[in-house]
Amino acid sequence: MRAVLSKAPGGPETLVVEDVLDPTPKAGEVVIEVKAVGINYPDTLIIEDKYQFRPERPFSPGAEVAGVVEAVGEDVKGVRKGDRVIAVPGWGGLVERLAVKAETVIPIPEAMSFEEAAALIMTYGTSYYALKDRAQLKAGETLLVLGAAGGVGAAAVELGKAMGARVVAAASTNDKVQFALDLGADNGLIYPTGPMDKAAQKELSGEFKLATGRDGADVVYDAVGGDYADPALRAMDWNGRYLVVGFPAGIPSLPLNLTLLKSVSVIGVFWGAAVARDPKGHAANMAELMQMYAEGKIKPRVSQTFPLDKAGAAIKALGDRQALGKIVVTVES
Ligand SMILES: NC(=O)c1ccc[n+]([C@@H]2O[C@H](COP(=O)([O-])OP(=O)(O)OC[C@H]3O[C@@H](n4cnc5c(N)ncnc54)[C@H](OP(=O)(O)O)[C@@H]3O)[C@@H](O)[C@H]2O)c1
């Protein structure tokens, strides 16, 4: 089978497509014929050895896949050949066939395409865990989402609306803000693309305050970091919750005096570790997300697809800040 492989640390241009042996299922495993692979920011980091996990090389990136169960190992219950399923292996997904533990696969609802299914779990899983379990977002509260047209950001916009919040979307271009408004955001603003000096940060904080209303945001969803973090923290309301989700723009340092002045909690979000520590909570969240999908409250937006041979270009487009919603690699075997 074909596999996209990282054989040395580096950017997407270092990835190679090679023929490797097909996997066979061990006891408790199933082999999935992969149809679609969701691309996520961690794919840009893991191939450069900049992610929390450093798999042994050669390895394939690709954190989440959707496909059809092709073979079932011994002692597997509840999953059958031919089932349409999602798996979130973390890496290893940019391949034609993938062996995973049967107990980890999630059935795909009939109405959901493989592309949507491959774009659902990491982004909505992360954002639902962040907003519901970590921030305890309540109906009527104001949620400010930074990077609102990206993968996790767009999911946070939709989930914030589904949870009854007033959502303010912030992103770097007019198209991105419009994309977030089309997802249901109540208000939006464009922020600068590059680094900001103190004056520019102060100005942005004023714009965040104007857009969120006089009292500021109850919850900030920060999947961007960098120079955007300080202005967002300054634009928070009393008892605000600041969600630390990701740092494509760099790891910021926050002035802790601001948290004291507004009684703000800074809350770390590590969805992958939370899933491993609380599988039951994760399963409950997944069931709620599938229900929201069935009710039309959420819908992954796949704006670009690439074939498996062009997976490097897909990862590059995401890293270059070009994605609107999700980029997905489709696999024809
Ligand atoms: N904590 C967790 O459990 C968890 C789980 C999944 C992902 N994450 C993290 O969340 C972040 C977003 O992931 P994603 O998959 O949603 O990525 P994505 O689709 O690429 O979205 C990231 C957004 O960051 C913004 N951005 C700002 N500066 C950037 C820069 N220099 N380069 C690239 N993008 C920049 C872009 O929006 P603008 O152009 O509008 O600024 C972009 O839309 C990543 O840091 C990822 O590692 C965390």
The ligand as an SDF file (V2000), in Angstrom:
LIG
                    3D

 48 52  0  0  0  0  0  0  0  0999 V2000
   -4.9930   21.9000   23.2190 N   0  0  0  0  0  0  0  0  0  0  0  0
   -5.4210   20.8670   22.5080 C   0  0  0  0  0  0  0  0  0  0  0  0
   -5.8460   19.8490   23.0210 O   0  0  0  0  0  0  0  0  0  0  0  0
   -5.3740   21.0070   21.0100 C   0  0  0  0  0  0  0  0  0  0  0  0
   -6.0530   20.1100   20.1570 C   0  0  0  0  0  0  0  0  0  0  0  0
   -6.0120   20.3340   18.7610 C   0  0  0  0  0  0  0  0  0  0  0  0
   -5.2850   21.4200   18.2550 C   0  0  0  0  0  0  0  0  0  0  0  0
   -4.6180   22.2310   19.1470 N   0  0  0  0  0  0  0  0  0  0  0  0
   -3.8580   23.3990   18.6870 C   0  0  0  0  0  0  0  0  0  0  0  0
   -4.7610   24.3920   18.2390 O   0  0  0  0  0  0  0  0  0  0  0  0
   -4.0990   25.1980   17.2840 C   0  0  0  0  0  0  0  0  0  0  0  0
   -4.9710   25.2860   16.0420 C   0  0  0  0  0  0  0  0  0  0  0  0
   -5.0530   24.0090   15.4360 O   0  0  0  0  0  0  0  0  0  0  0  0
   -5.9250   23.7900   14.1010 P   0  0  0  0  0  0  0  0  0  0  0  0
   -5.7480   22.3840   13.7040 O   0  0  0  0  0  0  0  0  0  0  0  0
   -7.2700   24.3490   14.2940 O   0  0  0  0  0  0  0  0  0  0  0  0
   -5.0770   24.7230   13.0830 O   0  0  0  0  0  0  0  0  0  0  0  0
   -5.5610   25.6880   11.8950 P   0  0  0  0  0  0  0  0  0  0  0  0
   -6.7850   25.1660   11.2560 O   0  0  0  0  0  0  0  0  0  0  0  0
   -4.3510   25.9290   11.0770 O   0  0  0  0  0  0  0  0  0  0  0  0
   -5.9300   27.0440   12.6590 O   0  0  0  0  0  0  0  0  0  0  0  0
   -4.9450   27.8090   13.2710 C   0  0  0  0  0  0  0  0  0  0  0  0
   -5.2750   29.2610   13.1190 C   0  0  0  0  0  0  0  0  0  0  0  0
   -4.2080   29.9930   13.7690 O   0  0  0  0  0  0  0  0  0  0  0  0
   -4.1060   31.2670   13.1760 C   0  0  0  0  0  0  0  0  0  0  0  0
   -2.7100   31.6930   13.1150 N   0  0  0  0  0  0  0  0  0  0  0  0
   -2.2230   32.7740   13.7190 C   0  0  0  0  0  0  0  0  0  0  0  0
   -0.9200   32.8960   13.4930 N   0  0  0  0  0  0  0  0  0  0  0  0
   -0.5580   31.8760   12.7040 C   0  0  0  0  0  0  0  0  0  0  0  0
    0.6560   31.4790   12.1310 C   0  0  0  0  0  0  0  0  0  0  0  0
    1.7870   32.1670   12.3190 N   0  0  0  0  0  0  0  0  0  0  0  0
    0.6570   30.3590   11.3770 N   0  0  0  0  0  0  0  0  0  0  0  0
   -0.4610   29.6390   11.1710 C   0  0  0  0  0  0  0  0  0  0  0  0
   -1.6690   29.9800   11.7090 N   0  0  0  0  0  0  0  0  0  0  0  0
   -1.7080   31.0990   12.4630 C   0  0  0  0  0  0  0  0  0  0  0  0
   -4.7680   31.1900   11.7970 C   0  0  0  0  0  0  0  0  0  0  0  0
   -5.8840   32.0590   11.8230 O   0  0  0  0  0  0  0  0  0  0  0  0
   -5.7350   33.6120   11.4670 P   0  0  0  0  0  0  0  0  0  0  0  0
   -5.0140   33.7040   10.1490 O   0  0  0  0  0  0  0  0  0  0  0  0
   -7.1370   34.0620   11.4060 O   0  0  0  0  0  0  0  0  0  0  0  0
   -4.9560   34.2170   12.5990 O   0  0  0  0  0  0  0  0  0  0  0  0
   -5.2970   29.7400   11.6810 C   0  0  0  0  0  0  0  0  0  0  0  0
   -6.6010   29.7140   11.1490 O   0  0  0  0  0  0  0  0  0  0  0  0
   -2.7340   24.5550   17.0360 C   0  0  0  0  0  0  0  0  0  0  0  0
   -1.7480   25.2100   17.8240 O   0  0  0  0  0  0  0  0  0  0  0  0
   -2.9270   23.1380   17.5260 C   0  0  0  0  0  0  0  0  0  0  0  0
   -1.7050   22.5300   17.9200 O   0  0  0  0  0  0  0  0  0  0  0  0
   -4.6620   22.0500   20.4750 C   0  0  0  0  0  0  0  0  0  0  0  0
  1  2  1  0
  2  3  2  0
  2  4  1  0
  4  5  1  0
  4 48  2  0
  5  6  2  0
  6  7  1  0
  7  8  2  0
  8  9  1  0
  8 48  1  0
  9 10  1  0
  9 46  1  0
 10 11  1  0
 11 12  1  0
 11 44  1  0
 12 13  1  0
 13 14  1  0
 14 15  2  0
 14 16  1  0
 14 17  1  0
 17 18  1  0
 18 19  2  0
 18 20  1  0
 18 21  1  0
 21 22  1  0
 22 23  1  0
 23 24  1  0
 23 42  1  0
 24 25  1  0
 25 26  1  0
 25 36  1  0
 26 27  1  0
 26 35  1  0
 27 28  2  0
 28 29  1  0
 29 30  1  0
 29 35  2  0
 30 31  1  0
 30 32  2  0
 32 33  1  0
 33 34  2  0
 34 35  1  0
 36 37  1  0
 36 42  1  0
 37 38  1  0
 38 39  2  0
 38 40  1  0
 38 41  1  0
 42 43  1  0
 44 45  1  0
 44 46  1  0
 46 47  1  0
M  CHG  2   8   1  16  -1
M  END
$$$$
